[in-house]
Each structure stands twice: as C-alpha cells, then as structure tokens.
C-alpha cells in the first residue's frame, strides 16, 4: 500500500495494520460522525484500541508503518497516564489519537463495531449507538450537535442500549447523561 495521502487512505492503512496485528479497534469521533451523522470538517482520527496502556508496545509497529509521528515526548508514559497516545500524520495534516480501553463498556462497543469499506479496506467504526454514547459523555456543544445529527439520521437507533450505558456511566460520574439523551431524542422526534 502506498503512503497514505488522504484521510480515507490513512483510515484504510490504519485498519490494515491493526487487523494484521490482531488488535481490536473502532473508529470513533468525527470520522464516525461523518459516517452516521451530518457532514462536518474534522482534522483528526480517533481510534479506540482493545488494549490497555500496559500493552502500548503493540501499537508502535502500527503507528510506524503508517507514518505517524508522536505529538508528545514520551508517548508511552503519556498513554499510561492519560489512556491516549496522540500522533500526527504529516502528509494529511491529520492528528491521530490512539485511545486505550479498559472498561466493560468499551469491550462491548468494540464487539459491536461495524466494518465499512473505506479505500478498498474494511474499516471498523463504532456503531451509531456507541458514537452517541461517546458524544453525550464528552458533552461539549459540538459533541451534542453531533449526537443530535446521528439521532436524526438513524431513527431506528437502539435507544435501550444507549440509555443502559448512559445510566451506567452516570452512576460513576454523577452527570445526567440520560436526561441529555432524552432531550436530544425529543428534539429530533424520536419516541
């Protein structure tokens, strides 16, 4: 595969190398919003990997193979502290965040990820339900707008699944995630 020069090529290259190494993953964030929601500009790729930070070395050959450069001096130490390793991809100008997972929710979301053809490669994206959960959990205005757009374009979304995980996340963070979801669902006409 030639060096990636577009976002689609970079997604395809990441998927190819993650699959080759047997690393479970899912694309979340803005790239998933482009798939399920309203079109918008995004300059990053967020990849949740089915690894904890103590397995950081397993992503090193992957990021090297696709030409990612670390954005911090000590990416492994940063990942151990923050559960994310930030990289840049100079040919595309994109930031790539490798997000390490450790919760039962992330395990289930990784199992539910959907393969979509991108650049001739099967790329695993978080389900629309899981993107909504991520966006409501993040809670920034842009994230809530993204969640609203996904709900509007995916009226058959599994609301029970979304509510279950928002309820569980609210129990550990003391934030009213289910109320936020109910408001967004009402705004787009979901029952």
N, C-alpha and C positions, 0 to 999 in steps of 0.2 A: 504494500500500500504506500503510495507517495506521501510525502509530508503533508499533513492537513493544512489547508489554507482558508477554509470556511468553517463556520460553526457546525454545519452538517457533517463535514469531513472529520472534524475533531470529535464530535459525538460518536461517529462510526468507528474511529480509531480507538477511542477510549473503550467502547463496548467490545471491540475485537480483542483488545489486550486484557481486559477484565475477564472476559469469557475464557480466553486462552489459559489464564492463570487460575480459573475456577473461583474467582472472587464474586460472591453475590453482590448485586448493586441495583440501584434505581436512580434515575434522573428525577430531581425534584426542582422546585423553584421556578424561575422564569421560563426555562426551556419547556417544562411540563405545562405551564400556563399557556404557552404558545400552542401546545397540542390540544388542550381541553377548553381553553377559555378565549378571551378577547386578545387579538393581536396587540403586541406592545414591544417596545425596544428593550432588549436585555443584553448586557455585555458580560454575562457570566454563565457558567455551567456549574450547577450544584449536584454532586454525586454522593449519595449515601452508599457506603460500602458495608457489607456484612462482616466487618472486622472491628475489634476493639483496638484502641491505640497501642496496646502492647504487641500488636501484630503489624505495626507500622511498616516494617521492612518488606512486607508483602506487596505494598503499593509502589515501592521505589522503582522496580524494573518497569512498571506500567507507566509511571509518570515520565521516566527517562525515555521509554520507547515512543511516546507521543510528543516529546519535546517540551515538557513543562519545566519551568524554572521556579524554584521556591521564592515566595514573597517575604519570607522571614528567614533570619539567620540560622535558626536551629529548628527545622520543621518537625522533627520527631518530638523534641521537648515541647514545642508549641502544641502539637497534636495531643500529647499526653495531658496537657493542662486544659486545653480548650475543645477537644474532640473534633478538631478540624485542622486540616493542613492546606493553607492557601498557596496557589500556584498561579503563574501567568503563562500564557501561550502567545509569544511574540508575533508569529505570523498572522494570527487572527485578532490580536489585541484583546482576547478574552481572558477573564480570570476564571480559574477552575478551583473550586473548593471541594476537597476530598473530606467528606464528613463520616466520622467513625460512629458506629452504632453499638448500643448496649442494652436497649430496653426491649421488653416484650412487644411493645407497640411497633418498634422498628423491625423486629423479626417478622411480625405478621405482615407489615407493609411490604417488606422485601419479597415475601412469598406471593403477595398479591400483585406485584409489578407486572406490567403488560409489555410484551415485545411489540415494537413498532419498527417498520423498515425505514431506516434513515441512511441515505448514501449507500444503499445496497447492503447494509448491515442491520441485523436485528438489534435494536437498542431497547433496553428495559426502562420504562418510565413508571413512576409511581402511579397508582390508579387515581382517577379523578377524586375519589373519596379521600384518599390519603393526601393528595395535594391540598384539598380543602382543610383537612385537619392541620397540616403543616402551616398553612396560611393563617388560619384562625389562631393557632398557638403563637405564631410570630406577632400578630396583632397590629402591625403598622398599617397606616391608612392604605398604602399601596397593596399590602397583602390582603386586606379586607376587600379591596376593589377586585383583586384577582380572584378571591374566593367567590365573590358575587358573580363575576363573569363565568366562572366554571359552573356554578349552580344554574345560571340562566341557560347555558348551552347544554347542560346534562340533566334534564328534568327527571330522568329515571335513576338518578344517583341513589345509592343505598343509604338513606337517611339514618336508619337504625345503627348501621356500622359507624357512621360519622358521630352520631350522638354518644354511642358507647365509649368511643375513645376520647371524645371531648370531656365526657363525665369523668373518666379515669384520670385524664390529665389535670382537670380542675381540682380533683381531690388532692393532688400533690403540689399544686401551685396556688390554690385559693383564688383563681380567676374565673369569671363567669363565662367560660367558653360556650356552653350550651345555649346561653341566652344570646350570645353573639350570633351563633349559627341560626337560631330561631328568627332573629331579626333579618338576617341576610336571606333566609329561605322565604320569609314573608314578602320581602321587597321584590323578589323575582317571581312570586306567585306560586311557590311550592307549598303543598299542603302537608 
